[in-house]
């Protein structure tokens, strides 16, 4: 199909979506289309079991979603004013590690971070709430650590405290914090051609379209894989087994490598295209470029890792190309910002910010849900167990 024909086809399709009249009537009324007309039933994504199509929201898009929380690293790790202690709560069979910062500049409060099997929490303890014994008051002594912990929770009023926390163990706590603050992300990009409805068809594409290539330019820069010295996203940079090029970008403090379905090597002897599926199927977030009038069924791309699908389609509004966006997530994932606006047509520069923010935030939300959360909690429990007992599970 020529570029001109593709453009006309996209325009006709958009008009049918936004204003259900005849084609000629739609073209005459195109610039009068209201946002309420844009808010029609989803046309890029198909309803699917275990998947939820996100609703459009009449709210302002909030892209301020990617805060990094390095509480332990910034306040306690390698801070000479901080110290650490550990506790075994025999009654509840729970280990605790406390990081404490009594900063002289903060005369009224003590900063306390509690780590247990499930989470890390930060507390501010008022010094006026810490009780002192008569002897400590008499001799102007500081409060005891037990009194400090009791001011936080009476549970710790009668416990045995250990101060035997070494640098390697603090490194492990830091690694746990970094788990939810990673700066490197890999995102799949799947090309779905006209009339294609199955995973085999999607993964067998050896050609795409000019619209798709233009979309990739919005996402990031085309880079040569051989000898690549930045984040590689699991792609081979030495032996050309993952193709010659990929798309990479830096966004705010993050590095992102995209796995492009049509750029990964095609094996004519493998109908399943295992290599392509290996990379895209192990991504938590998949961007699907719908290049046709067909709907994309989330269940058609089988993957245990995949939990968020962002469907994209270029449309022509007036003389400008915009991008229609729809989103589907597994039903175990709660809805999260940034939401889809009531007018889900994006300018190219708006699209990039939205897609990258939604994808990074999405992977964070996925990592704290379902089996991923259980995997993390198991890892966390083993790390704390090793810190407190010296025992290690192999």
N, C-alpha and C positions, 0 to 999 in steps of 0.2 A: 504494500500500500504506500503510495507516495505521501510525502509530508503534508501536501495540501489536502489530500483526501482524508488523512488522519485528523487534521485540524478541523475539517468540516464535520467529520463523524463525531468528534468529541463535542463540538458545539451543539449539534443536534441532540446528542444524548443528554447534555446538561440541560437544555431547554425542556426536554421531556420530563426531566426530574423536577425542575424548579416550577414549571407551569404546565399542568397537564392539558394543553390545547393541541391544535394541529401544529405541525412544524412551522409553517409560515406565520401563524399567529404568535407562536413562541418567539420567533426571531424578532418580530416587531415589538414585543413587550419585554425583551431581554433586560434592558436597562431599568425597567420598572419593577423588577423582581424584588420582593421584600425578604427580610431575613426569616419571616415566618414561613414563607414558601420554601426557603432553603432547608428548613427544618422538617423535611419529609421523612418517610420511613427509610431505614438504611438500604442502600442499594449496592454497596461494595461488599458487605459481609452477609453471610447467610446464617440464620439461626441454627445453633448446633448444641447438642447435648453436652453438658459440662462446661459450656462457654456462655458468657454474658456479654451482650453488645452494650457498650456504654451509651447512656442517653446524653443528648445535647443539653447544655446548661445555659440558662440566661444569666450568666455571671461573667465578670471580668476575668480574663486569663491571668493567673498568678504564676509567673515563671521563677519566682524567688523560692525555689524548692530544694536547692542542693547544698544546704549548709553542712559543713564538716564539723563533727563533734569530737575533738581530740582532748577530752577532759583530763584523762590520766596523763597523756603525753605532755600537755601544756602546764599542768599544775603540780604533778607529783613525780613524774619520771625524771631522774637526774636533777632533782631539785634538792639542794642541801638543806633547805628549811623543812623538808617533809620527812616523814618516817613511816614505817609499815609494820603492821602486826597481824597475826592470824589467830583464828579461834576455831576449835572443833566443838560444835553444839551436839553433844551426844544424844540428847533427848529427841531432837528433830533430824538427827543424822545429816547434818549440814556443815560444810566448811565455809568460813568467811575470811576474807582478807580485807583489812582496812588500810587505806592510805590517808594520812592525816597531815594537814598543813596548817600550822599556827603562825601565820604571817604577822610580823610585828606591825606592818602598815595597816593591818585589819585588826584593830585592838579589840573590837567587840565580838568578833566571830571567828570560829574555827571551821576550816573547810575539811569535810570528811567524805571520802568515797568508799562505798561498800560494794564488794564483789562477792557474789555467791553463785550457785549453780545456774541460776536462771538469767541474771542480769547484773549490770553495774549501775549504781545510783549515786547521785551527788547530793549531799546535805550540807546545810550551814547551821552550825550549832552555836547558839549564843553563850558566851562565857558566863553570863549571869545565871544561866540555867544549870550550870555544872555545880554539883554539890561538893563541898569540902568537909572533911572530918574536922573535929575540934582541934586536933594536933596540927593539922596542916594550916588551919587558920591562925593558931597560936604562934607558929613559927614562920608564918608568911610563906608557906610552901605552895607550889603550884598544885593544881588538881591532879588526880591520878588518872591513868588511862581507863581504868574500870569506871571511874565516875564520868569520864567523857563519853564512853560508850553507853553507859546507863542513861545519860541525858538524851541520847539518841533513841534508845530502846531499853526498857526495863529487862528485856530478855538477857542482856549482857551484864547484868548487875553482879552475877556470881558465875564467872567463867574463868577458865585458865587461859592466859594470854601467852602467845609465843612471839618472840621478836626475830626468830631465825628465818628471815626472808632474804634471799640473796639476789644478786644482779640477774642471774639467768632466769629466776622465777619472775622477776619484774619484767624481763623481756617477753615472757610468755603472756603476761597480762597485757602488755602493749600490743602484741600480735592479735589478741582477741579484740581489742579496741579497733585495730586497723581492719578487722574483718568487715565491719560495717562502714568503714570509711575508705574503702579502696578507691584508687584513682584511675584504674584501668578497666575498661569495659569492651566487650566484643558483642556486636549486634549483627544479626543475620539480615540479609536483604534478598528477597525472593522475587523473581520476575514471573508473573502469571500472564501468559499470552491469551489472545482471543480464543474463547471456546474451551480453554483448559480447565479441568476440574479435579485432577488427581495429582498426587505427589510425584508419580512417575513422569507425568507430562511436564510439571513445573521444573523438575530437576534435569530433564532431558533437553532443555532449551540451550541451543548453542548460539542463537542470535536473539537480539532483543529489539529495541526500537530507539529512534533518536530521542523520543520523549524520556525513555528510561535513562539513557546516557546523560541527558540534561539534568535529570533528577539526581543522579549520582554526584554531579558537580555541586549541587546544593549541599549534599551531605558532607563533603570533604574533598581532599586532594587525592588525585591518582598517584600512587607511589610504586616504585619498583621494589619487589620483594627481595631480590637477591642482594645480600649485604645490608639489608635494612637494620638500623641500629637503635630504633625506638621500640615502643610496645608493638609486639607482633601478633597478639591475639591468637596464639596457637598455630599460626601459619609458618610453614617451612621457609626459611630465608637463605638456605644453602644449596638445596638440590632441586629446586624448581618443581617439587612434587605438588605444590599448591598453586601452580600457575606462575605467571610473571609479574602480575600487578594486583593491587588491591586499593581500597579507599581508606584513608586514615585522616583523622582530624584531632585537633586539640580544642577543647571547649572549656572555658573557665580554667579550673585546675585539673581537668580530666584529659586522659588520652583515650581515644576510641578507635578501634579497628573494626571495619565492616567486612563481613563474609559475603561476597557478592556471588550469587548462585551461577550466573552465566560466565563469570571470570575464573571460577574454579575449574580444574581440568575435567573434560568430558571423556568418559570411557565407553566407546560404542559397543563393547562386549559385556557391559554391565547395565542391565535395564533398571536396576535399583539406584545406580549412581551413588554407591556407598561413600565415596570420598566427599562428595558434595553434601550428602546427608549427614555425614560425620560432623562437619563443621556447623551447618545451619541447625541440625537437630540437637546440638549441645548448647545452643544459645537460649537464654531465657526470654529474650525479646526478638521478635521477627517483624521486620517491615516488609509488607507485601505490596508490590507495585502492580496494580490491576490494569492491564493494558487491553481492555475490551469491555463488552457490556455484560459479561458474566459476573456472578457473585462468587466470592471466595468463601469456602466452607472451612472454618478453623480445624475441624476434625479430619480434614483431608490430608493434613500434614502431621503425621504421627510422630510424636516426640514426648518423652517423659519430662524433659527439661523445659520445653516451651510453655510459657504461661501468659504471655502478652503478645497480641498481634495488632499491628498498626497498619491499616490498609490505606493506600494512597492512589489517587487517580487524578491526572491532569484534566482540567476543564477550561474552556475558553469563555470568559465573561467580557462582553464588549470586544475590545481588541487586546485584552490582557489574558495571559495564561495564569491560572490559579490552580490550587491543589485541594481536592476534596479529601477529607480525612475521616476515617471511622476506626473505632477501637473495640477489640474484643479481648476479654481476659477470662481465665479459668474461674469458675464460680467459687473457688476457695479463696480467691484474692479479693479483698475489700476495695471498693472504689477509692481512688486517690487523685490528688491534684498533680498537675494542672488538668482541669476538666476540659471537655470539648465545648467550645462556644456554641451558641445557638445558630450562628452562621459559620459552619465548619469549612469555609473556603479560605485558604491561606495564600498570601503573597509569598514568593520564594524566600525572601529574607525572614518573614515571620515563621515560615514552615520550619526552617532549620532550628531556630531557637525552641520551638514547641516540640519537635520530634526528639531532639537531644535531651531536653529536660524531662520529657515524659518517659523516655527510654531509660535514662539513668535512675530516675526516681522509681520507675517500675521495677528495675532489677533489685533495688534496695528493698522495696515492699515484698517482692517475691522471696527474697532471701530470709525474710522474717515470717514466712508463712508456711503452713503445711509441712511437708517432708524436709524442706530446707531448714526450717526452724528446728525441727527435731535433730537434724544432723549437727547443727550449730550447738545446740544445748548439750548433746552428747560430747562433742569436742570440748566444750567449755568445762563440763564436769570432769573430764579426764585430766585437763590441764590443772584445775584446782586440786584435784586429788593428788596429782604428782607433786604440786607445790607443798602440800601439807604433810604428805606421808612419805614422799620419795619413791612411791610405787609407780610403776609405769606399765600400761597395758600394751602388749605387742600383738 
